[in-house]
Amino acid sequence: MTASAQQSQDTKADYTITPNAGTSEELTWLAGEILCSRTDAIWGASEINSKTNSQTNQLSGTPNIAECSSQEATADQLTAVPALDQLDPSPSSNSSSSFEMVDIESIRYLYEPVHPHWFYCKRAESRETWIPFSSKDSQELEETFNSGVTKAVIATEGGRYDVHLAERKRYPVYWEQAATEVRRCTWFYKGDKDNRYVPYTEDIGDQLEEAYMIALTLDEWKNKLEFSSGETFILHNPKLMVQYQPAAVPDDWGSLPVDPIRPRTVKRGIENLSIEVPAGEPSQVDHLVFMVHGIGPACDLRFRSIIQCVNDFRTASQNLLQTHFKMAQEEQKIGRVEFLPVNWHSALHGDATGVDKDIQRITLPSISRLRHFTNETLLDLFFYNSPTYCQTIVDTVAREVNRLYILFRERNPGFEGGISIAGHSLGSLILFDLLTNQGDTVRTKSDTEKRGVQEDLKTVKDFLEKLGLSEYLSVLEKEKVDLEALALCTENDLKEMGIPLGARKKICHHMKSRGKAQQSAWDPSAQGALDSMDFTVNKSQEDKQLSRPLSNSSVSSVNYEHFDVGIGQVSINYPHLVFEPKAFFAFGSPIGMFLTVRGLKRIDPNYSFPTCKSFYNIYHPFDPVAYRIEPMIVPDMEFEPMLIPHHKGRKRMHLELKDSLTRMSADLKNNLLGSLRTAWHSFTRIQTPVLPLEAGPEGAAKATASKEEKEEHRAEDSSSPMKEEELDINVGMLNGGRRIDYVLQEKPIESFNEYLFALQSHLCYWESEDTALLVLKEIYQELGFVLEQP
């Protein structure tokens, strides 16, 4: 072995692939060191060859040209390290014809470290999908990672998720959901059965990056990189890199799979992938909307949860803001609207109520899937009409909305926007009953606090935290005092435990208030229960009140009565919301049907919600669950609902064609009838002489009257379509004097068979851009921003 070969081998051996590569700065420094060592080895080999050739030429008498050729060969080898953007994936047999020396310092910076991007894993039906964070969130994660802070928590996706860098986990903030994995990604692969590129783990990505750096620096490709798991990587050139998976293992019968395992395509950096990375959400929140779901745990035909459906609605609204409020967003006058889901189904069907076990015991074993679907979905309607579980549903919705609002204000202390609520199907009816019972003057603040103590405080820890006395929790736990035992303790008992006077007085006062609140709720004859009702009892209904105690339920007395506006419903304690909503949006709502079933025939035009001044009833024309509201306010008039325009600024083509055909047929009908009427009159008309027999005022008056009648009929026929459009309809104060019912435009395919798309039309609101645009239009109209047509 020659000295040059030995030295070259030593140089390669000094830079083997390490399992844990360093940072990008270390890799760049390592690339420079490899270049320096590589250059020294080349120059050393050239000197040895020059001396050997010189001695040989002296003996043979040939001229010494080694000194001239060594520099040329060295220069040719040094210029063999091209720039990254000039590399050709196909190997070239032609060597470089340039013998110009290349500066070592300039070659050192040919290697550029890869730009990492952060991804999170989304699991659905046992499948993993890696989704990139927005550019804004990924940059913030990378900056925090490079700063060296190990236990940092970064808020991402508009503050709805927190990323714990040390754990590499992503946790939801406002709802309960399993944590997802977070990964700092640099290298990706894609197999034959993969729809998109999948990122490698961080350690594999670091090793591939180090191998890529060495191959690029030394211009030595097609080297194998083997892992302990049996996988092999081959870097052919900067644009062609593949991964070979380990050979298939034969099964118990000794047979191998028929389909061969093809190599995976390997890519470096997210820039080389066809992935759309969002820019990020604006930090400014202009409005907050809470969305309540309807019956069942699934909200659409894909059986997705309320969280996923609200995510789609939020995404649609953000896209519409960029197109229909483009100028205001570019000038940073507006930010975005935050939508948060409210889930009450899990609380009703959880272990706390035990209703699922009770229903399962009486469910027949036949057609099990259909019965399970019925128990999970349709029974929610009966639960809401039950006084036992209606209180649970209403308390859960109000408590969850208040919790989300308080948490949102804590995480966004500078928020000054308005709050609205939206409900789908049964969720809209829950919100309607809740808003009807807000702001009653009979209810006092102490009554609300009493009910809050009764409903929310379930442990001693919660009780002490509410009073700000958490430091005495260890004293009570030492004495084995729970919330029930604390209610039996006297002031002397607390004094013996070592609790000071001020804390003793607080505990005794609140425990006494809690006892009175429980007595008011459980004793139907107590005056406090009547004071806490959110309605006025009609004297004609007092003798017909149904009052029966219920054991082991959240409500003991049940009264079916009527409000002062005539809306009859179950008599329960409706909790208070800690805010006043600006607007209430109902999607596919059965409110009108439920009010009619309760015995209400007409809504007073002067009635409005105590704390909410706007109400919008949005529905699809084929929705079998939706009902109108305006005919209950104005029963003597028949008029069409407001048509929601298409989000692209026009009416759907098939609806325009339908209207055109309707107008054309009406015109043909009128013209045909007019022609027949004229022909009939001319046929039956008596022949008049050329010279009138009677001339006088009577004849002229008859002719004039007949002419005026024809003109009036013609004017009525021509103006009849315009009367409905120009008619000013007063629909009461439920929406501040504005229209309430808004109908979506059906799609062309839906118009072929309305029965076929009936169920889908009830679940279409979560992905409806027209619905989202109407919500944004009404929200930003209050802020002074007008909708822009794209």
Legacy VTK file of the C-alpha trace (Angstrom):
# vtk DataFile Version 3.0
C-alpha trace
ASCII
DATASET POLYDATA
POINTS 790 float
0.000 0.000 0.000
1.374 3.381 -1.006
1.811 6.237 1.417
-0.832 8.344 -0.289
-3.411 5.571 -0.134
-2.587 4.923 3.507
-2.935 8.583 4.357
-6.190 8.876 2.432
-7.571 5.869 4.255
-6.552 7.382 7.575
-8.321 10.590 6.631
-11.550 8.729 5.886
-11.291 6.723 9.045
-11.066 9.843 11.121
-14.579 10.924 10.080
-16.898 8.001 10.521
-20.627 8.539 11.134
-21.346 8.996 14.796
-24.695 7.952 16.296
-25.355 11.377 17.782
-24.483 14.194 15.465
-23.899 17.694 16.738
-25.586 20.942 15.923
-25.547 22.641 12.540
-22.593 24.848 13.621
-20.606 21.768 14.642
-21.394 20.066 11.341
-20.239 23.149 9.446
-17.008 23.254 11.451
-16.529 19.531 10.862
-16.958 20.019 7.129
-14.214 22.615 7.146
-11.860 20.365 9.106
-12.487 17.520 6.673
-11.658 19.809 3.765
-8.417 20.934 5.408
-7.344 17.370 6.199
-8.394 16.244 2.737
-6.318 19.015 1.147
-3.240 18.223 3.279
-3.491 14.579 2.274
-3.689 15.507 -1.412
-0.737 17.872 -1.190
1.312 15.253 0.742
0.551 12.595 -1.841
1.524 14.949 -4.651
4.916 15.680 -3.017
5.684 11.965 -2.608
4.732 11.262 -6.220
6.819 14.222 -7.356
9.960 12.905 -5.623
9.421 9.390 -6.913
8.874 10.549 -10.478
11.895 12.821 -10.234
14.171 9.943 -9.244
12.764 7.727 -11.949
13.105 10.373 -14.600
16.708 11.026 -13.626
17.501 7.354 -14.146
15.601 7.091 -17.417
16.494 10.519 -18.615
12.926 11.642 -19.198
11.910 15.217 -18.308
10.337 15.827 -14.879
6.686 16.869 -15.367
5.287 15.634 -12.051
5.715 19.021 -10.486
3.533 20.524 -13.188
0.895 17.813 -13.198
0.572 17.455 -9.431
-0.838 20.924 -9.009
-3.222 20.363 -11.888
-4.452 17.087 -10.412
-4.810 18.650 -7.021
-6.757 21.552 -8.423
-8.949 19.149 -10.354
-9.717 17.245 -7.171
-10.415 20.394 -5.207
-12.817 21.775 -7.768
-14.761 18.503 -7.662
-16.798 19.813 -4.752
-19.594 21.712 -6.511
-22.186 23.968 -4.994
-25.448 22.397 -3.849
-27.581 24.122 -6.443
-25.171 23.160 -9.265
-25.094 19.422 -8.602
-26.333 17.115 -11.338
-28.123 13.956 -10.177
-26.750 11.975 -13.122
-23.052 11.070 -12.845
-20.860 12.683 -15.477
-17.868 10.957 -16.994
-16.284 14.188 -18.099
-13.820 15.577 -15.626
-13.381 19.239 -14.980
-11.326 21.039 -17.557
-10.531 23.941 -15.241
-7.270 23.848 -13.333
-7.912 27.028 -11.377
-7.119 26.761 -7.690
-10.161 27.039 -5.357
-9.841 28.816 -2.038
-10.358 26.463 0.917
-12.283 29.091 2.886
-14.887 29.396 0.116
-15.334 25.603 -0.092
-15.969 25.421 3.627
-19.281 27.249 3.282
-20.629 25.166 0.414
-22.416 23.000 2.957
-25.511 24.697 4.293
-27.250 23.183 7.334
-30.784 21.986 6.844
-33.636 24.172 8.086
-35.734 22.160 10.582
-39.504 22.386 10.714
-41.725 21.216 13.547
-44.522 18.694 13.009
-47.177 17.093 15.211
-48.764 13.684 14.845
-52.501 13.332 14.320
-53.993 9.879 14.902
-57.280 8.852 13.320
-58.529 5.285 13.015
-55.149 3.716 13.909
-53.405 5.819 11.256
-50.788 8.465 11.892
-50.602 11.666 9.915
-47.837 14.174 10.455
-49.035 17.750 10.049
-46.655 20.721 9.947
-46.994 23.583 12.370
-47.494 26.980 10.834
-44.412 28.941 9.885
-45.010 31.287 12.793
-45.315 28.496 15.376
-42.410 26.478 13.948
-40.107 29.486 14.069
-41.014 30.179 17.688
-40.454 26.517 18.607
-37.076 26.485 16.864
-35.928 29.696 18.541
-36.899 28.353 21.950
-35.162 25.055 21.199
-31.926 26.804 20.189
-32.049 29.000 23.294
-31.435 25.948 25.473
-34.554 26.275 27.631
-35.505 22.665 28.327
-38.773 23.056 30.241
-40.347 25.669 27.997
-44.058 25.625 27.163
-44.986 27.284 23.869
-48.544 28.263 22.951
-49.355 27.254 19.364
-52.301 27.351 16.955
-53.764 30.540 18.316
-53.234 29.484 21.932
-55.436 26.381 21.707
-52.525 23.971 22.199
-49.422 24.064 24.400
-46.211 22.336 23.310
-43.912 21.010 26.031
-40.489 20.936 24.406
-38.858 18.637 26.932
-41.584 16.007 26.532
-42.073 16.614 22.815
-45.823 16.589 23.489
-48.698 18.796 22.370
-51.543 19.273 24.880
-54.942 20.891 24.257
-55.808 23.854 26.453
-59.589 24.185 26.358
-60.816 20.592 26.063
-59.861 17.068 27.051
-57.928 15.164 24.419
-54.980 12.806 24.316
-51.573 14.425 23.969
-49.921 14.123 20.552
-46.266 13.688 19.655
-44.209 16.637 18.444
-41.078 16.223 16.353
-38.309 18.471 15.045
-38.062 17.252 11.460
-35.232 17.552 8.934
-35.384 14.362 6.811
-38.472 12.692 5.319
-39.386 9.508 3.469
-42.253 8.314 1.333
-43.140 4.731 0.488
-45.379 3.302 -2.203
-48.397 3.171 0.078
-47.832 6.568 1.697
-49.897 9.528 0.545
-47.508 12.076 1.980
-43.980 12.301 3.301
-43.328 11.057 6.821
-40.584 12.619 8.949
-37.800 10.530 10.447
-37.090 10.624 14.141
-34.718 13.305 15.316
-31.763 10.963 15.938
-32.040 9.353 12.495
-32.344 12.793 10.934
-29.154 13.936 12.670
-27.234 10.895 11.440
-28.469 11.360 7.879
-27.541 15.024 8.019
-23.990 14.188 9.146
-23.624 11.600 6.392
-24.924 14.081 3.845
-22.477 16.726 5.057
-19.477 14.382 4.724
-20.577 13.134 1.309
-21.069 16.665 0.032
-17.808 17.935 1.463
-15.668 15.045 0.184
-17.735 14.590 -2.962
-17.963 10.890 -2.204
-21.421 9.495 -2.828
-23.032 6.073 -3.063
-21.828 5.202 0.408
-24.003 2.895 2.479
-25.249 3.942 5.866
-26.523 0.961 7.825
-28.526 1.020 11.032
-28.879 -1.592 13.711
-32.532 -2.099 12.757
-31.438 -3.483 9.381
-32.346 -0.440 7.310
-29.828 0.797 4.754
-29.514 4.272 3.280
-27.679 5.063 0.066
-26.930 8.661 -0.879
-26.440 8.574 -4.654
-26.282 12.347 -5.036
-27.862 15.370 -3.343
-31.100 14.860 -5.258
-31.357 11.068 -5.219
-31.344 9.303 -1.847
-33.149 6.071 -1.023
-33.785 3.817 1.943
-33.840 0.028 1.690
-35.905 -1.702 4.311
-34.746 -4.974 5.888
-35.537 -8.173 4.051
-38.866 -9.760 4.776
-38.908 -12.571 7.327
-40.661 -15.785 6.215
-43.761 -16.772 8.126
-44.376 -20.045 9.959
-44.964 -21.847 6.662
-41.685 -20.580 5.203
-43.307 -18.400 2.547
-42.249 -14.862 1.734
-44.577 -12.042 0.753
-45.364 -11.884 -2.941
-44.955 -8.128 -3.340
-41.330 -7.076 -3.107
-40.433 -4.268 -0.731
-39.514 -1.279 -2.807
-37.070 1.321 -1.553
-38.339 4.524 -0.027
-37.691 7.945 -1.460
-35.736 10.131 0.947
-35.888 13.928 0.978
-33.862 16.495 2.893
-35.628 19.547 4.291
-39.223 20.672 3.999
-38.318 22.937 1.072
-38.061 19.894 -1.206
-41.544 18.626 -0.286
-44.847 19.563 -1.864
-46.434 20.455 1.491
-48.506 23.548 2.075
-47.368 25.192 5.290
-49.788 27.794 6.697
-48.413 31.180 7.607
-50.050 31.263 11.034
-53.040 32.803 12.753
-53.154 36.474 13.745
-52.523 37.015 17.416
-55.360 39.555 17.687
-58.767 38.034 18.545
-61.708 40.274 17.621
-64.546 38.025 18.749
-65.112 34.792 20.679
-67.805 32.266 19.768
-68.798 29.214 21.831
-70.326 26.387 19.767
-72.605 23.774 21.388
-73.281 20.470 19.634
-76.578 18.624 19.244
-77.604 15.048 19.959
-75.047 12.263 20.068
-71.251 12.240 20.288
-70.787 12.590 16.503
-71.545 15.803 14.663
-71.375 14.800 10.995
-71.627 11.807 8.673
-67.952 11.001 9.224
-68.690 10.516 12.922
-66.322 13.245 13.982
-66.435 14.937 17.345
-67.428 18.515 18.072
-63.734 19.427 18.353
-62.944 18.358 14.800
-66.068 19.970 13.358
-65.356 23.289 15.069
-61.804 23.102 13.721
-63.216 22.901 10.189
-65.554 25.821 10.858
-62.652 27.871 12.223
-60.495 27.065 9.191
-63.287 28.079 6.811
-63.753 31.370 8.664
-60.037 32.176 8.491
-59.986 31.553 4.743
-63.043 33.752 4.280
-61.421 36.561 6.264
-58.512 36.537 3.829
-60.825 36.819 0.815
-63.816 38.878 1.993
-62.042 41.148 4.497
-58.738 41.303 2.656
-58.112 45.036 2.851
-58.898 45.236 6.561
-56.586 42.301 7.283
-53.739 43.698 5.209
-54.011 46.965 7.105
-54.084 44.946 10.367
-57.349 46.525 11.417
-58.893 43.141 12.170
-57.494 39.891 13.456
-59.579 36.725 13.637
-62.590 35.129 15.299
-61.956 32.335 17.798
-64.386 29.412 17.908
-64.328 27.069 20.919
-66.331 23.810 21.225
-68.637 23.056 24.154
-69.150 19.345 24.857
-71.993 18.206 27.149
-72.675 14.682 25.840
-69.804 13.037 27.722
-71.008 14.461 31.045
-74.534 13.139 30.500
-73.442 9.659 29.410
-70.548 9.366 31.844
-70.227 7.341 34.998
-71.564 10.195 37.146
-75.152 9.743 35.990
-75.040 6.017 35.241
-77.777 6.440 32.643
-76.011 4.306 30.044
-75.912 1.307 32.362
-79.573 1.729 33.223
-80.561 1.952 29.560
-78.353 -0.997 28.614
-80.117 -3.268 31.105
-83.473 -2.733 29.404
-82.226 -2.691 25.790
-83.226 -5.672 23.645
-80.394 -7.757 22.180
-81.717 -7.690 18.602
-80.453 -5.184 16.012
-77.779 -4.203 18.491
-76.070 -1.605 16.309
-79.260 0.278 15.599
-80.267 0.199 19.263
-76.821 1.406 20.308
-77.092 4.288 17.854
-80.525 5.154 19.212
-79.296 5.087 22.817
-76.341 7.315 21.966
-78.185 9.919 19.906
-81.984 10.006 19.844
-82.381 9.470 23.565
-80.759 12.844 24.185
-84.032 14.452 23.124
-85.919 12.537 25.813
-83.202 13.256 28.359
-83.631 16.984 27.786
-87.382 16.735 28.347
-86.782 14.756 31.532
-86.579 16.924 34.657
-83.958 14.592 36.102
-81.436 14.968 33.291
-82.479 18.358 31.940
-80.826 19.979 34.948
-77.655 17.999 34.272
-77.524 19.074 30.638
-78.171 22.758 31.346
-75.697 22.858 34.230
-73.036 21.173 32.109
-73.452 23.592 29.214
-73.443 26.693 31.422
-70.531 25.484 33.537
-68.470 24.565 30.471
-69.148 27.873 28.739
-68.220 29.825 31.879
-65.076 27.736 32.343
-63.951 28.294 28.763
-64.638 32.006 29.017
-62.644 32.422 32.245
-59.763 30.331 30.895
-59.715 32.296 27.650
-59.574 35.593 29.530
-56.719 34.299 31.669
-54.687 33.353 28.596
-55.689 36.491 26.687
-55.715 39.324 29.245
-55.789 41.966 26.513
-58.969 40.642 24.902
-61.595 43.370 24.510
-63.873 41.836 21.874
-67.414 40.551 22.117
-68.715 37.051 22.808
-71.364 35.138 20.897
-72.816 31.651 21.203
-73.885 29.183 18.530
-75.786 25.924 18.818
-76.558 23.100 16.434
-79.784 21.085 16.608
-80.581 20.326 20.269
-77.695 22.547 21.342
-79.535 25.569 19.976
-82.616 24.691 22.045
-80.466 24.399 25.182
-78.979 27.828 24.551
-82.414 29.286 23.783
-83.794 28.122 27.138
-80.635 29.290 28.869
-80.806 32.764 27.340
-84.509 33.024 28.116
-83.709 32.652 31.816
-80.822 35.129 32.007
-80.916 38.506 33.730
-84.040 37.931 35.854
-84.491 40.660 38.477
-85.913 38.244 41.053
-82.679 36.312 41.238
-80.109 37.841 43.519
-76.380 37.474 43.609
-76.491 35.506 46.862
-78.849 32.959 45.269
-76.411 32.476 42.416
-73.529 32.015 44.836
-75.521 29.470 46.826
-76.278 27.419 43.761
-72.667 27.731 42.640
-71.506 26.306 45.971
-73.975 23.468 45.675
-73.183 22.628 42.063
-69.432 23.147 41.731
-67.929 22.401 45.148
-67.571 18.660 45.465
-64.415 18.336 47.606
-62.849 20.145 50.539
-60.029 21.248 48.278
-62.436 23.016 45.907
-64.238 24.595 48.850
-61.064 25.977 50.406
-59.694 27.184 47.067
-62.901 29.136 46.458
-62.498 30.834 49.844
-58.765 31.382 49.410
-57.915 29.147 52.394
-55.908 26.410 50.678
-53.197 26.536 53.346
-55.538 24.807 55.818
-56.181 21.817 53.541
-53.475 19.749 55.240
-55.076 20.409 58.653
-58.450 19.077 57.504
-56.904 16.127 55.676
-55.000 15.222 58.816
-58.282 15.037 60.736
-59.970 13.026 57.902
-62.526 15.798 57.329
-64.325 15.697 53.988
-66.938 18.120 52.687
-69.801 16.325 54.429
-67.962 16.215 57.744
-67.016 19.863 57.385
-70.701 20.763 57.167
-71.198 19.123 60.591
-68.270 20.902 62.237
-68.913 23.776 64.614
-66.729 26.793 65.200
-65.296 25.175 68.351
-64.313 22.108 66.315
-62.429 24.273 63.845
-60.776 26.114 66.742
-59.519 22.837 68.204
-57.973 21.977 64.855
-55.859 25.134 65.058
-57.691 27.202 62.423
-57.605 30.949 63.236
-60.656 33.096 63.863
-60.937 34.745 60.442
-60.767 31.449 58.575
-63.253 29.866 61.004
-65.796 32.617 60.400
-65.432 32.293 56.622
-65.868 28.520 56.646
-68.870 28.605 58.955
-70.594 31.355 56.978
-70.201 29.631 53.621
-71.178 26.228 54.964
-74.339 27.764 56.393
-75.089 29.444 53.048
-74.504 26.156 51.277
-76.925 24.386 53.571
-79.631 26.965 52.882
-79.065 26.601 49.136
-79.456 22.835 49.374
-82.634 23.232 51.401
-84.047 25.638 48.805
-83.335 23.210 45.988
-84.590 20.059 47.746
-87.654 21.442 49.581
-90.468 22.188 47.087
-92.362 24.191 49.693
-89.450 26.470 50.535
-89.852 30.095 49.607
-86.268 30.235 48.336
-87.087 27.804 45.568
-89.862 30.075 44.344
-87.574 33.084 44.527
-84.935 31.363 42.378
-87.315 30.569 39.526
-86.580 32.428 36.295
-90.155 32.909 35.242
-93.451 34.446 36.377
-96.170 31.980 37.236
-99.571 32.508 35.659
-102.293 32.469 38.307
-104.514 30.385 36.064
-101.881 27.658 36.059
-101.183 27.565 39.790
-103.798 24.908 40.517
-102.473 22.716 37.699
-98.864 22.592 38.855
-97.264 19.171 38.834
-94.985 18.754 41.793
-93.470 15.405 42.674
-90.241 14.640 44.547
-87.562 12.651 42.730
-85.053 10.532 44.588
-81.366 10.493 43.661
-81.686 13.262 41.099
-80.358 16.751 40.681
-83.876 18.273 40.805
-86.502 17.425 43.374
-89.501 19.511 42.301
-90.781 19.613 38.747
-93.155 22.360 37.647
-94.411 22.694 34.103
-95.395 26.336 33.921
-95.396 29.297 31.560
-93.307 32.423 31.425
-94.718 35.872 31.129
-94.091 35.587 27.382
-95.834 32.228 27.226
-92.858 29.859 26.721
-93.570 26.705 28.694
-90.724 24.419 29.743
-89.476 22.248 32.579
-89.043 24.109 35.836
-85.374 23.807 36.781
-82.726 26.128 38.126
-81.090 27.801 35.134
-77.538 28.941 35.966
-76.181 32.319 35.055
-73.598 33.009 32.364
-70.714 35.212 33.470
-70.937 37.310 30.297
-73.604 38.825 28.064
-73.464 37.426 24.516
-73.707 39.791 21.576
-75.472 37.334 19.260
-76.993 33.849 19.228
-76.673 31.714 16.062
-78.905 28.639 15.729
-77.948 26.033 13.082
-80.609 23.549 11.995
-82.647 24.365 15.068
-85.893 22.707 16.257
-86.723 25.656 18.542
-89.939 26.480 16.721
-91.216 22.921 16.977
-90.408 22.612 20.694
-92.110 25.924 21.487
-95.219 24.759 19.646
-95.226 21.405 21.460
-94.943 23.256 24.772
-98.206 25.001 23.971
-96.874 28.284 22.669
-98.742 29.502 19.580
-97.338 32.987 19.280
-94.223 34.848 20.444
-94.789 38.383 21.596
-93.234 40.763 19.029
-91.885 42.889 21.879
-90.057 39.965 23.476
-86.247 39.735 23.372
-83.609 37.868 25.325
-82.682 39.633 28.581
-78.940 39.660 27.863
-78.681 38.972 24.112
-80.004 41.353 21.484
-79.407 39.365 18.283
-80.784 35.995 17.188
-80.249 34.275 13.828
-82.046 31.079 12.825
-79.953 29.520 10.014
-81.098 26.370 8.285
-80.809 24.301 5.125
-84.002 24.058 3.025
-83.909 20.229 3.166
-83.044 19.956 6.876
-85.706 17.693 8.464
-84.989 18.988 11.979
-85.034 22.728 11.284
-88.100 24.923 11.831
-88.826 28.604 11.289
-89.304 31.270 13.986
-90.741 34.275 12.145
-94.230 32.771 11.488
-94.629 32.443 15.258
-94.044 36.185 15.647
-96.070 37.304 12.624
-98.641 34.517 12.129
-100.952 36.547 9.861
-98.412 37.021 7.074
-96.779 34.593 4.683
-93.324 35.552 3.481
-90.130 33.784 2.479
-87.014 33.642 4.684
-83.900 35.615 3.882
-81.767 33.851 1.281
-78.116 33.565 2.328
-75.925 34.595 -0.630
-73.239 32.315 -1.949
-69.804 33.030 -0.537
-68.517 33.758 -4.047
-70.912 36.653 -4.352
-73.684 35.306 -6.543
-76.702 33.078 -6.564
-76.169 29.457 -7.452
-76.573 28.776 -11.144
-79.344 26.207 -10.851
-81.363 28.536 -8.607
-80.989 31.395 -11.092
-82.125 29.082 -13.881
-85.055 27.950 -11.764
-86.112 31.541 -11.086
-85.758 32.432 -14.754
-87.950 29.509 -15.794
-90.499 30.458 -13.150
-90.687 34.031 -14.407
-90.824 32.851 -18.015
-93.673 30.470 -17.326
-95.543 33.193 -15.443
-95.093 35.592 -18.359
-96.254 32.971 -20.872
-99.242 32.178 -18.709
-100.196 35.832 -18.404
-99.725 36.461 -22.125
-101.698 33.371 -23.076
-104.540 34.253 -20.729
-104.515 37.803 -21.984
-104.690 36.658 -25.612
-107.527 34.266 -24.866
-109.396 36.943 -22.926
-109.008 39.413 -25.798
-110.152 36.866 -28.359
-113.147 35.924 -26.269
-114.157 39.549 -25.770
-113.802 40.247 -29.473
-115.869 37.176 -30.306
-118.710 37.979 -27.917
-118.640 41.717 -28.401
-121.676 43.307 -30.084
-120.957 45.021 -33.353
-120.912 48.780 -32.817
-121.903 51.123 -35.602
-119.439 53.429 -37.189
-121.398 56.384 -35.861
-122.293 55.892 -32.165
-126.039 55.764 -31.524
-125.678 57.413 -28.132
-123.249 60.126 -27.538
-122.982 61.586 -24.137
-121.197 61.540 -20.842
-122.413 58.035 -19.883
-120.866 56.365 -22.887
-117.572 58.155 -22.468
-117.527 57.233 -18.776
-118.023 53.542 -19.536
-115.239 53.515 -22.073
-112.894 55.313 -19.733
-113.725 52.946 -16.838
-113.092 49.836 -18.927
-109.758 51.228 -20.083
-108.692 52.047 -16.536
-109.637 48.555 -15.346
-107.446 46.970 -18.011
-104.527 49.205 -17.072
-104.953 48.383 -13.378
-104.991 44.635 -14.085
-101.898 44.986 -16.215
-100.165 47.001 -13.524
-101.052 44.453 -10.844
-99.697 41.600 -12.942
-96.436 43.417 -13.605
-95.921 44.642 -10.033
-96.819 41.453 -8.171
-93.237 40.081 -8.113
-91.934 43.353 -6.736
-94.396 43.625 -3.883
-92.799 40.773 -1.971
-89.308 42.194 -2.375
-90.231 45.728 -1.351
-92.418 44.625 1.535
-91.107 45.836 4.884
-91.741 43.021 7.369
-91.675 43.681 11.104
-90.594 40.473 12.843
-90.403 41.799 16.384
-87.521 42.571 18.697
-86.037 39.092 19.047
-83.313 40.180 16.613
-83.597 43.906 17.188
-86.247 44.368 14.505
-84.211 42.593 11.817
-84.968 39.359 10.029
-84.472 36.120 11.966
-84.848 33.217 9.522
-81.984 32.711 7.042
-81.986 29.839 4.549
-78.985 28.388 2.753
-78.899 27.667 -0.964
-78.950 23.976 -1.787
-76.255 22.550 -4.029
-77.122 21.513 -7.594
-76.790 17.822 -6.822
-79.040 18.182 -3.774
-81.879 19.580 -5.854
-82.306 16.288 -7.735
-83.568 14.374 -4.705
-84.192 16.251 -1.480
-84.994 13.063 0.457
-81.625 11.538 -0.383
-79.726 14.487 1.074
-82.016 15.175 4.031
-79.715 13.739 6.696
-76.643 15.301 5.164
-78.329 18.700 5.053
-78.807 18.604 8.829
-75.072 18.091 9.347
-73.734 20.420 6.657
-73.317 23.563 8.766
-69.850 22.755 10.117
-68.316 22.815 6.625
-70.629 25.417 5.083
-68.698 28.462 3.922
-71.952 30.346 3.405
-72.862 29.844 7.070
-69.411 30.904 8.242
-69.537 34.002 6.039
-72.912 35.051 7.467
-71.526 34.715 11.010
-68.456 36.787 10.108
-70.582 39.378 8.317
-72.822 39.941 11.338
-69.873 40.010 13.760
-67.730 42.485 11.840
-70.698 44.608 10.822
-71.051 45.529 14.491
-67.377 46.512 14.477
-67.795 48.793 11.467
-66.252 46.583 8.754
-68.193 45.920 5.571
-68.026 42.695 3.631
-65.876 42.824 0.488
-66.786 40.809 -2.584
-63.796 38.877 -3.981
LINES 1 791
790 0 1 2 3 4 5 6 7 8 9 10 11 12 13 14 15 16 17 18 19 20 21 22 23 24 25 26 27 28 29 30 31 32 33 34 35 36 37 38 39 40 41 42 43 44 45 46 47 48 49 50 51 52 53 54 55 56 57 58 59 60 61 62 63 64 65 66 67 68 69 70 71 72 73 74 75 76 77 78 79 80 81 82 83 84 85 86 87 88 89 90 91 92 93 94 95 96 97 98 99 100 101 102 103 104 105 106 107 108 109 110 111 112 113 114 115 116 117 118 119 120 121 122 123 124 125 126 127 128 129 130 131 132 133 134 135 136 137 138 139 140 141 142 143 144 145 146 147 148 149 150 151 152 153 154 155 156 157 158 159 160 161 162 163 164 165 166 167 168 169 170 171 172 173 174 175 176 177 178 179 180 181 182 183 184 185 186 187 188 189 190 191 192 193 194 195 196 197 198 199 200 201 202 203 204 205 206 207 208 209 210 211 212 213 214 215 216 217 218 219 220 221 222 223 224 225 226 227 228 229 230 231 232 233 234 235 236 237 238 239 240 241 242 243 244 245 246 247 248 249 250 251 252 253 254 255 256 257 258 259 260 261 262 263 264 265 266 267 268 269 270 271 272 273 274 275 276 277 278 279 280 281 282 283 284 285 286 287 288 289 290 291 292 293 294 295 296 297 298 299 300 301 302 303 304 305 306 307 308 309 310 311 312 313 314 315 316 317 318 319 320 321 322 323 324 325 326 327 328 329 330 331 332 333 334 335 336 337 338 339 340 341 342 343 344 345 346 347 348 349 350 351 352 353 354 355 356 357 358 359 360 361 362 363 364 365 366 367 368 369 370 371 372 373 374 375 376 377 378 379 380 381 382 383 384 385 386 387 388 389 390 391 392 393 394 395 396 397 398 399 400 401 402 403 404 405 406 407 408 409 410 411 412 413 414 415 416 417 418 419 420 421 422 423 424 425 426 427 428 429 430 431 432 433 434 435 436 437 438 439 440 441 442 443 444 445 446 447 448 449 450 451 452 453 454 455 456 457 458 459 460 461 462 463 464 465 466 467 468 469 470 471 472 473 474 475 476 477 478 479 480 481 482 483 484 485 486 487 488 489 490 491 492 493 494 495 496 497 498 499 500 501 502 503 504 505 506 507 508 509 510 511 512 513 514 515 516 517 518 519 520 521 522 523 524 525 526 527 528 529 530 531 532 533 534 535 536 537 538 539 540 541 542 543 544 545 546 547 548 549 550 551 552 553 554 555 556 557 558 559 560 561 562 563 564 565 566 567 568 569 570 571 572 573 574 575 576 577 578 579 580 581 582 583 584 585 586 587 588 589 590 591 592 593 594 595 596 597 598 599 600 601 602 603 604 605 606 607 608 609 610 611 612 613 614 615 616 617 618 619 620 621 622 623 624 625 626 627 628 629 630 631 632 633 634 635 636 637 638 639 640 641 642 643 644 645 646 647 648 649 650 651 652 653 654 655 656 657 658 659 660 661 662 663 664 665 666 667 668 669 670 671 672 673 674 675 676 677 678 679 680 681 682 683 684 685 686 687 688 689 690 691 692 693 694 695 696 697 698 699 700 701 702 703 704 705 706 707 708 709 710 711 712 713 714 715 716 717 718 719 720 721 722 723 724 725 726 727 728 729 730 731 732 733 734 735 736 737 738 739 740 741 742 743 744 745 746 747 748 749 750 751 752 753 754 755 756 757 758 759 760 761 762 763 764 765 766 767 768 769 770 771 772 773 774 775 776 777 778 779 780 781 782 783 784 785 786 787 788 789
